[in-house]
Amino acid sequence: MSIWNPDNIRDVAESVGIASLHKDVADNLSRDVEFRIGQVLEEALKFMRHAKRTTLNIQDVSQALRVLEVEPLYGYESTRPLRFGEASLGPGQPLFYVEDEEVDFEKLINAPLPKVPREISLTAHWLAVEGVQPSIPQNPTTTSTDSSSLLPRGPSANPHLAATSGADNLSVKPLVKHVISKELNLYFDRICIAVLDASNEEYRFAALASLRSDPAIHQLVPYLIQFAAEKITHNSNSLFILTQTLHLLDALLSNPSLYLDPYVGNILPTCMTCLIGRHLGTASDTPQSVFALRDLACSLVLSLIKKYSSSTVSLKPRVARTCLRNFLDSHKPLGTIYGALIGLTKTMGKEGVRQLILPNCALIDARLIKPAVNEGDERKKFEADMVVAAFLRALEVLESNTGEIKEGVNGHATQEKREDYVKEKLAASLGEVLGNKVFEFDKQRPKFVEAVLENIKGLPSPGD
C-alpha cells in the first residue's frame, strides 16, 4: 500500500490520453513516485544541513534534482517565501495554489515616478602630459600616493630596497606565519653552528650525517637552503664557509626522505656561484683548495641535473647557457674558465665538447693560458695548468668510438713528416700550449690524438 494516492496517477494518465489505466499499474506507479519523492527529499535535506539551516527551501530541492540528473523545477526560484492557498474541488479533493500578490492600482498610479537614468556616455581625459599628471578629478591626487605605498611588502619583499628609501626601521610582516616547533628551531640553530664550527670536525660530521638521514626535517628545508644562500653570498672570501655550505647542500640532496623539487631553482644559483665565481677565497688560500671547491660545486650541479632534470625541464639548458657564456668571455679569470669548462663537459658530454669547447680552444689558449704560462707568476701558472688539464679531460670524451688509426708509409722521413704535420695542426686548431700538450700523448695514446684530429673541423686525415 502506497501513501501516494493512485487516483492522482489515473488523473495524470487521463490528462495525457490514457483513458483506462489498470489498477495494478496505478499502484506500482504510485509506489515508484513515493520512492522518487523520498529520494529527492533525502538529497535536499543534505544540502540544507550542509548550509547549516533548519528550514528546507526551494534551492535545496533544485540542487537535489540536479544531483539526481532530473530536470529541475521552473518558476519557483524565489527568495521570498511562497504563500499557498487551498481550494476544494470536492469532498476530500483539496487543491493548493500559489497566491498572487494583490496590487492596488490607485497606489500604483499615484506613486512618484522613478528618476530617469542617465544616458551612457564616454569621456576622455589626460593621464599625463609630457610626464606630468594633470590635477583633475579623474586622476589620483599626489597626496594619495605617498612614498610609503611604494615600498616593498609581502614575504618576498627585499628589505634593502626599503632601507634605500629612508625607512630604516621598516619591518615587513609575512602574510602567513610558518609555525615551527621549538625542537625544530633548536635543531636548526645547532645544525647551523655545527656545520660552520672549524674547531670540531667530529661535530661537523655528526651534523652532516644527521642531515643525510633524518626524515623529520622537511619543515626546515627552505630555511636551510636560505641559510646556505646567505652564507655563500656574504662569505665568498672564506673557503671554509663555502666548502661547508656545499657539504650542507650535498647532505640535503642525499637525504631520500626530502622532497626538494620546489627548491631546485634556489639551490642551483648557490652551486653555480662556487663553480664559476670570479673571486673565491683570499690570496692566502692555496689555489689547490680553490679548484677543489669548484670541483665540489660541479659535482653538486651534476647531481642536481641527474635527479631533477625530468621534473625541471629547463635545468640542464640553464646550466649549459651559464657555463657557455662564462667560457666564451675571455675577460673572465682562469678560475671561472675552469669552472665553466668542467661544467660544460659534465653537462653536455661528447657533443658539447665537439660543438662548444673544441672550436674555442685556440682563443682561450692565446688570450689566457699562454700569457699566464709566460708571466712567471707561480699561482697564475698553476691556474693555467689546471685549465689545460680540464681541457685534456674534456677532449678525452672524444676518444670513445674512434676507428682504427691510419698508418702512413714506412720510413723515417715519412714518420717525421707526419709528426710535424700533426703538431702544426694541433697548434693551429687548439693553440700553442694546448696543441703541444695534446701532441705529447701522440706516442702513449695515439687514439686520443687521432680522435682530436678527427673532430677538428676542416682538418684532413694525416694518412691522406
C-alpha positions in Angstrom: 0.0 0.0 0.0 1.4 3.3 -1.0 1.0 6.7 0.7 0.7 8.4 -2.7 -2.9 8.2 -3.9 -3.3 6.0 -7.0 -6.1 8.3 -8.1 -3.5 11.0 -8.8 -1.8 8.6 -11.2 -5.1 8.0 -13.0 -5.7 11.7 -13.3 -2.3 12.3 -14.9 -2.8 9.3 -17.2 -6.1 10.7 -18.4 -4.5 14.1 -19.0 -2.0 12.5 -21.4 -4.7 10.5 -23.2 -4.7 7.1 -21.4 -8.3 6.6 -20.7 -8.3 3.3 -18.8 -5.3 2.5 -16.6 -5.1 -0.9 -14.9 -5.3 -0.8 -11.1 -2.0 -2.8 -10.6 -0.2 -0.3 -12.9 -1.5 2.6 -11.0 -0.5 1.0 -7.7 3.1 0.3 -8.9 3.5 3.8 -10.3 2.3 5.4 -7.1 4.9 3.4 -5.1 7.6 4.4 -7.6 6.6 8.1 -7.3 6.7 7.8 -3.5 10.2 6.3 -3.7 11.4 9.1 -6.0 10.0 11.9 -3.9 11.7 10.4 -0.8 15.0 10.2 -2.7 14.7 13.9 -3.7 13.8 14.9 -0.1 16.9 13.0 1.3 19.2 14.8 -1.1 17.6 18.2 -0.4 18.0 17.6 3.4 21.7 17.0 2.8 22.0 20.4 1.1 20.0 22.0 4.0 22.3 20.5 6.6 25.5 21.5 4.7 24.2 25.1 4.6 23.7 24.9 8.4 20.0 25.7 8.1 16.9 24.1 9.7 14.4 25.2 7.0 14.2 23.4 3.7 13.9 25.9 0.8 13.3 25.7 -3.0 17.0 25.9 -3.8 17.7 22.7 -1.8 15.2 20.8 -3.9 16.6 22.2 -7.1 20.1 21.2 -6.2 18.9 17.7 -5.3 17.2 17.4 -8.6 20.3 18.5 -10.4 22.4 15.9 -8.4 19.9 13.2 -9.4 20.1 14.3 -13.0 16.4 15.2 -13.1 15.1 18.2 -14.9 14.8 21.0 -12.3 11.6 22.9 -11.5 10.9 26.1 -13.3 9.1 29.2 -12.0 9.7 28.7 -8.2 13.2 30.2 -7.8 12.3 32.9 -5.4 14.0 34.4 -2.3 10.6 35.2 -0.8 8.6 32.6 1.0 5.7 31.4 -1.1 2.2 31.5 0.2 0.0 28.7 -0.8 -3.8 28.9 -0.9 -6.2 26.0 -0.7 -9.3 25.4 -2.8 -11.6 22.5 -2.6 -12.7 20.7 -5.7 -15.0 18.4 -3.8 -15.1 16.2 -0.7 -11.6 15.0 0.0 -10.0 16.7 -3.0 -8.1 19.9 -1.9 -6.2 21.9 -4.5 -3.2 24.0 -3.5 -2.1 27.1 -5.4 0.3 30.0 -5.1 -1.4 33.1 -4.0 -0.6 36.1 -6.2 0.2 39.4 -4.7 -2.7 41.9 -4.9 -1.7 45.3 -6.4 -3.6 48.4 -5.6 -3.9 50.3 -8.9 -4.7 53.6 -7.1 -1.4 53.5 -5.1 0.5 52.4 -8.2 -0.9 55.3 -10.3 -0.3 57.9 -7.6 3.3 56.7 -6.8 6.1 59.1 -7.8 7.9 58.2 -11.0 11.4 56.9 -10.6 14.4 59.0 -11.7 15.3 58.9 -15.3 18.6 57.0 -15.7 21.5 58.8 -17.3 22.4 58.0 -20.9 25.6 56.0 -21.3 28.5 58.3 -22.4 32.2 58.2 -22.7 34.6 60.9 -21.7 38.4 61.2 -22.3 41.0 62.8 -20.1 44.7 63.1 -20.0 46.6 60.7 -17.7 49.8 62.6 -18.2 51.1 65.4 -20.4 54.8 65.1 -21.1 55.3 63.1 -18.0 53.3 65.5 -15.8 49.9 64.3 -14.4 47.2 67.0 -14.6 45.3 67.8 -11.4 41.8 66.8 -12.5 39.2 64.8 -10.6 39.7 61.8 -12.8 43.4 61.4 -11.9 44.5 60.3 -8.4 45.9 63.1 -6.3 49.5 63.3 -5.2 48.6 63.0 -1.6 47.0 59.6 -2.1 50.3 58.1 -3.4 52.9 58.7 -0.7 56.2 57.1 -0.6 55.2 54.5 1.9 52.8 52.9 -0.6 55.7 52.3 -3.0 57.8 50.4 -0.5 58.1 46.6 -1.0 55.7 44.5 1.0 55.0 40.8 1.5 57.1 37.8 2.4 59.3 38.1 -0.7 60.0 41.8 -0.4 63.5 43.0 -0.3 64.3 44.9 2.9 67.3 46.5 1.3 65.0 48.4 -1.1 63.2 49.8 2.0 66.4 50.9 3.6 67.4 52.8 0.5 64.1 54.8 0.6 64.9 56.1 4.1 62.6 53.8 6.0 65.4 52.1 8.1 63.0 50.9 10.8 60.6 49.3 8.4 59.7 45.7 9.3 57.9 43.5 6.8 55.5 41.1 8.4 54.7 38.0 6.4 51.1 37.3 5.5 51.2 33.7 6.6 53.1 32.7 9.7 55.1 29.5 9.4 54.8 27.7 12.7 57.8 25.5 13.7 58.1 23.6 16.9 60.7 24.6 19.5 62.5 21.3 18.9 63.0 22.1 15.2 64.1 25.6 16.0 66.7 24.3 18.4 67.8 21.7 15.9 68.2 24.3 13.1 70.3 26.5 15.4 72.5 23.6 16.4 73.0 22.4 12.8 74.0 25.9 11.6 76.5 26.2 14.4 77.9 22.7 14.0 78.3 22.9 10.2 80.4 26.1 10.5 82.4 25.0 13.5 86.0 24.9 12.3 87.4 23.7 15.7 85.4 20.5 16.0 85.5 18.2 13.0 83.5 15.4 14.7 80.7 17.9 15.5 80.6 18.9 11.8 80.5 15.3 10.6 77.7 14.4 13.0 75.6 17.4 11.8 76.0 16.4 8.2 75.2 12.8 8.9 72.0 13.9 10.6 71.0 15.9 7.6 71.6 13.0 5.3 69.4 10.6 7.2 66.9 12.4 9.3 63.4 12.1 7.7 61.7 14.7 10.0 63.4 17.9 8.9 61.2 18.6 5.8 59.9 21.8 7.5 63.4 23.1 7.8 64.4 22.6 4.1 63.5 26.2 3.0 65.3 27.7 6.0 68.5 25.5 5.4 68.6 26.5 1.7 68.1 30.2 2.6 70.9 29.8 5.2 73.2 28.3 2.6 72.4 31.1 0.1 73.2 33.8 2.6 76.4 32.2 3.7 77.7 31.9 0.1 76.6 35.3 -0.9 78.2 37.1 2.1 81.3 34.9 2.6 82.9 34.5 -0.8 86.3 35.2 0.7 86.1 32.2 3.1 86.8 28.9 1.5 85.9 27.0 4.7 82.4 28.5 4.9 81.9 28.0 1.1 83.0 24.3 1.4 80.9 23.5 4.4 77.9 25.2 2.9 78.2 23.0 -0.2 78.6 19.9 2.1 75.3 21.0 3.7 73.5 21.1 0.4 75.0 17.8 -0.6 73.7 16.3 2.6 70.2 17.6 1.9 70.4 16.2 -1.7 71.5 12.8 -0.3 68.5 12.6 2.1 66.0 10.2 0.4 63.1 11.4 2.6 63.2 15.1 1.5 61.2 16.4 -1.4 63.4 19.1 -3.0 61.8 19.6 -6.4 60.4 23.1 -5.5 63.8 24.3 -4.2 66.0 23.3 -7.2 65.8 26.8 -8.5 67.1 28.2 -5.2 69.9 25.6 -4.8 71.3 25.9 -8.3 72.5 29.6 -8.1 74.3 28.8 -4.8 76.2 26.0 -6.5 76.9 28.0 -9.7 78.4 30.8 -7.6 81.0 28.4 -6.3 81.5 26.9 -9.7 82.1 30.0 -11.8 82.6 32.8 -9.3 85.3 35.3 -10.1 86.8 35.7 -6.7 86.7 32.7 -4.3 88.8 32.8 -1.2 91.7 35.1 -0.4 95.2 35.5 -1.6 96.5 33.4 1.3 94.4 30.4 0.2 96.2 27.8 -1.9 95.0 27.5 -5.5 94.5 23.8 -5.0 91.8 24.4 -2.4 90.0 26.9 -4.7 89.9 24.4 -7.5 88.8 21.7 -5.2 85.9 23.9 -4.2 85.0 24.3 -7.9 85.1 20.6 -8.4 82.8 20.0 -5.4 80.3 22.6 -6.8 80.4 20.9 -10.2 79.6 17.5 -8.7 76.6 19.1 -6.9 75.4 20.7 -10.1 75.7 17.3 -11.9 73.7 15.5 -9.2 71.0 18.2 -9.5 70.8 17.6 -13.2 70.7 13.8 -12.8 67.9 13.9 -10.1 65.7 16.8 -11.2 66.2 17.3 -14.9 63.0 15.3 -15.6 60.8 17.5 -13.3 62.6 20.7 -14.1 63.0 20.7 -17.8 64.9 24.0 -18.1 67.6 22.9 -15.5 70.1 21.4 -17.9 69.8 24.2 -20.6 70.1 26.8 -17.9 73.4 25.4 -16.6 74.7 25.0 -20.1 73.9 28.5 -21.1 75.5 30.0 -18.0 78.7 27.9 -18.4 79.0 28.7 -22.1 78.5 32.4 -21.5 81.3 32.5 -19.0 83.5 30.1 -21.0 83.4 32.4 -24.1 84.2 35.6 -22.1 87.9 36.0 -22.4 87.9 38.7 -19.7 87.0 36.2 -17.0 89.8 34.9 -14.8 91.2 31.4 -15.3 89.3 30.1 -12.3 86.0 31.0 -13.9 87.1 29.5 -17.2 88.0 26.3 -15.3 84.6 26.1 -13.6 82.7 26.8 -16.9 84.8 24.3 -18.7 84.2 21.4 -16.4 80.5 22.4 -16.1 80.1 22.2 -19.9 81.9 18.9 -20.1 79.9 17.2 -17.4 76.6 18.7 -18.6 76.8 18.4 -22.4 79.0 15.4 -22.9 80.7 14.5 -26.2 78.5 16.7 -28.4 79.1 19.7 -26.2 82.9 19.2 -26.3 82.8 18.9 -30.1 80.4 21.8 -30.8 81.2 24.3 -28.0 84.6 23.6 -26.4 86.8 22.4 -29.3 86.2 25.4 -31.6 87.1 27.9 -28.8 90.3 26.2 -27.6 92.6 28.4 -29.6 91.0 31.6 -28.4 91.3 30.7 -24.7 94.9 29.5 -25.3 96.0 32.7 -26.9 94.3 35.1 -24.6 94.5 33.4 -21.2 96.6 30.3 -21.0 99.7 31.4 -22.9 100.1 34.8 -21.2 99.7 33.1 -17.8 102.3 30.5 -18.6 104.8 33.1 -19.8 104.1 35.6 -17.0 106.3 33.8 -14.4 103.7 34.0 -11.6 103.5 30.6 -9.9 99.9 31.0 -8.9 98.9 32.1 -12.5 100.9 29.2 -13.9 99.2 26.7 -11.6 95.8 28.0 -12.7 96.8 27.8 -16.3 97.9 24.2 -15.8 94.6 23.3 -14.2 92.7 24.8 -17.1 94.9 22.8 -19.5 94.2 19.7 -17.5 90.5 20.4 -17.7 90.7 20.8 -21.5 92.5 17.5 -21.8 89.8 15.8 -19.7 87.2 17.4 -21.9 88.9 16.2 -25.0 89.2 12.7 -23.7 85.5 12.1 -24.2 86.2 12.3 -27.9 88.3 9.2 -27.7 85.4 6.8 -27.5 84.2 5.1 -30.7 87.3 6.1 -32.6 88.2 3.9 -35.6 91.5 2.3 -36.5 94.4 4.7 -36.8 95.5 5.2 -40.4 99.1 4.2 -40.9 101.5 6.2 -43.0 104.2 5.0 -45.4 107.1 3.2 -43.7 110.3 5.2 -43.4 111.9 7.6 -41.0 111.3 10.7 -43.2 107.6 9.9 -43.5 107.2 9.5 -39.7 109.0 12.8 -39.0 106.8 14.5 -41.6 103.7 13.1 -40.0 104.8 14.3 -36.5 105.5 17.8 -37.8 102.1 17.8 -39.6 100.2 16.7 -36.5 102.0 19.1 -34.2 101.4 22.0 -36.6 97.6 21.2 -37.0 97.1 20.8 -33.3 98.9 24.1 -32.5 96.8 25.9 -35.2 93.5 24.5 -34.0 93.9 24.2 -30.3 96.6 26.9 -29.6 100.2 26.6 -28.9 100.1 25.4 -25.3 97.1 23.1 -25.7 98.4 21.7 -29.0 101.7 20.8 -27.5 100.1 19.1 -24.5 97.9 17.0 -26.8 100.8 16.2 -29.0 102.7 14.8 -26.0 100.2 11.9 -26.0 100.9 11.0 -29.6 103.0 8.0 -28.7 101.5 6.9 -25.5 97.8 7.4 -26.5 97.7 7.6 -30.3 93.9 7.0 -30.3 93.3 10.1 -28.2 95.3 12.3 -30.6 93.6 10.7 -33.6 90.2 11.4 -32.0 91.1 15.1 -31.5 92.3 15.4 -35.1 89.1 13.8 -36.5 86.9 16.2 -34.6 88.8 19.3 -35.7 86.7 21.0 -38.3 88.3 21.0 -41.8 91.4 19.0 -40.8 92.3 16.3 -43.3 93.4 12.9 -42.1 97.2 12.5 -41.6 97.2 9.4 -43.7 95.8 11.1 -46.8 
